[in-house]
Amino acid sequence: MKIKEKEFEEILQELKSLSGQLGAEVRFEKGDFKGGYCLLKESKVIVINKMANLQRKVMILSMALKELGIDQIYLTPKIREIIEEMSEVK
C-alpha cells in the first residue's frame, strides 16, 4: 500500500487512539533508542523516539500494536492493512 506523506499524521493519530483502546499509553521521548512496547510497573507503555520521522513512528506503533494483539478488536481494513504491512518492515 502506498501512503502519502500527509496521511501519516492522520494514521499516527488513529493508531494512538487504538493503543488507548488496548490499554496502552503512548509516550514520545527523546533519546538514543528505536522504541517499542514495554511493561512499566504493570502498565502497558509504547515508547516512541520523538526525533523519528512520521513514517518511522507509524512503523514502531504498528509493531507495538501487533505485539499487544489486535486480532480481537475491530479495525478498519485500511488500518489493519497498514499495521500488517508496517510491522513486517524492519
Summary of the structure (lengths in Angstrom):
residues: 90
radius of gyration: 12.2
end to end distance: 16.0
largest distance: 38.1
contacts: 240
relative contact order: 0.21
helix: 47%
strand: 21%
